[in-house]
Structures are given as C-alpha cells and as structure tokens.
Amino acid sequence: MESNNSIGNSRKRLDDIFMLDAGFSMLFGVITLVAPHSSIAYMSGGAYYQSTHEALRLYACLRIAVGWILLKLRNVDDGRFRRCVCEGLLLCYGLQALVVLRAQFTDRHTLINWLAISIFISIGTCYAWFRFGSQGNLIKVYELPSSSERNIR
C-alpha cells in the first residue's frame, strides 16, 4: 500500500513540474513573442539586430509549443513515454545551459546569463531526478503480458 502511495505522489510531483515548466515556458514565449524592438535592443547592448529578434521570436514559438505539449502530457499514463519525455527535457535543458555557459565565457559577461544557466540546470536536474532517481522507478511503467511477449520475439 505504501509503495502505491509513493508512486502516486511521484506522479503528482512530476505532473506539478510539467505544469510549472509549461506555465513558465508559455509565459516566457508569449512575452518574448510580443517584445518590442526597444527591449530587444536593450538586451543586445543598445543596438537592434533584426536577425536576433527573429531568432528570439522563433525560440518563443518553440517555448509556447513545449508548454502546450507539457500541459497535455499530464494526462498521459504511459510511463515509458513519460520517461522518454524526462530524458528529452533533461537533454534539452542541459544543452541550453551549456550554450549559455559558453556564451558567458566567450562573449559578454552578464548577470542574465548566470540566471538562465541556473534556471536551465535547476529544471534539468528536476527531470533527471524523476528519470534516474530511485533507480529510475519514480515513473511507474506497467507492462501487460502481451507487451512482454513482443519484446522476446
């Protein structure tokens, strides 16, 4: 009984992380998508670059889409799929942290880079904990006898 309760709590916590990630992703995406040229120029050090603004808008669209997917994912019961999503998001946030870290040491040194690095590492760590914590058993996978037979063939 205790085991089922802890698995239910783990699922709820993962759903909460999906919800939090989805909310911030969509909020960041919408704010970035409608950001005026002056804001982009300020973040770029005073000069406005159309290509930078377009790349940021494309990233905003991606964040909105990821947020939407995470909102819908909370209703998915397939543990294997949820594990794969955690692995993918861990990889995504880890790579983003590395890219911003590289920019921090090779380009301009800004406080916003350290903030982004901290956020990406924190979210990635949450997904890593769910995927690999407790020997990977925080996300329960139920296998039916017929699906086990297919793996043998």
N, C-alpha and C positions, 0 to 999 in steps of 0.2 A: 504494500500500500504506500509506504514511504517513497519507494522508487518512482511510482506513477505520479505522485505529487511533485517530486523534484523535477521530473521530466516536464510536467505541465508548467511548473514555474520557469523552467529554462525556455520553454516555447514562448511563454508570455514575455519574458525578458528580451528574447530575440525579436519578437513582434514589436516590442517597445523601441528597440534600437532601429528596426526598419522604419517605424513611424517617425522617430526623431530624425533619422537620416533623410527620409522622404520630405519631411516638413522643411528642414533647412535647405535641402537641395532645391526644392521648388521655390522657396523664398529667395534664395540666392539667384536662381535662374531668372525669375521674374524681375527682380531689382536690376540685375546686370543687363537683361534684355532691353529694358527701357531707360538705361542710364544715359544721361545727356552727354554730348561731346565734351562739355567743360569738365565733367567728372573724370572722363577717360584721360583727358589732357592732364589733369591734376595728378592722377595716378601714374602717368607716364613721365612725370617730371616737368610738366609745363608745356610740352609740345604735343599736338594732336596728330596721331597717325591713323589713317582710315583702316589700314590692314590690321592694326592692333585691335581697333574697335570691332571689326568684323570677326576676328578670331575669338574675341571675348563673347560676342553675341552667339557664335556657333557653340562655344562651351556652355553658355547659358541655356541654349536649347537642349543640349545633352543633359545638363543637370535637371531640367524640368522633366525630361523623359525618364531619367533614372528615378527621380522622385515618384513619378506616376507608377512605374513598374514596382517599386518597393511598397507603395500603398496597396497595390493589387496582390502582391506576393504574400501579404499577411494572411490571406485566405487560402493559401496553398498548403495542403497537408503532406505532400511528398517530401520526406526527409532527405532523400538523395538530392533532389532538386535544390532544397534549401541549403544543403551543404555546398553544392556547387556554386550557388549564389554567394555564399560567405567567402569561398575561395576566390571567386572573381572579384568581389569588392575588396578583399584584403589585397590582392594584387594591384587593383586599380588605385587604391589609396596609398599603398606603398610606393608605387611608381610615381604618383603625383608628388609625394613627399620628397623622393629623390630628385625629381626635376626641379622643384623649388629650392631644395638644398643646394643643388648645383648652381642655380641662378644666384643664390645668396652669396656664394663664394667666388663666382666668376664675373658677376655683373654688379649691380647696385646692391649695397647692403642696407636693407630696410627692415623695420620692425614688422611690417605686414607679412614679409616672407617668413619670419620666425613664427608668427601667428598661424599662417597657413600650414607650415610644417608641423606645428603642434597639433592642429586640428586633424590633418591627414593621418598622422601617426596614432592619435587617440582613437579615431574611428576605425582605422585598420586593425588596431590592437583589439578592439571590441569584437570585430568579425573573426580575428584569429582565435580569440578565446573561445568563441562559440564553436568554431570549426575544429580546433585541436584540443581544447580543454577537456579534462576527464577522459583522456584517450579518444577524443572525437565522439563521445557518447552524449554530449549535451543536446544534439539534434537527433531525435529518435527516428530510426528507419525501421519500418515494419515490412517484412518480406513475406509474401504469400508463398506457399509451397510450389505453385506453378512457376513463379518467377525464379526460384532457386533452381528448378529443373532446367530452365532455359540457359542458365549460366554454365551448367555442366556440359551441355552439348557442344 
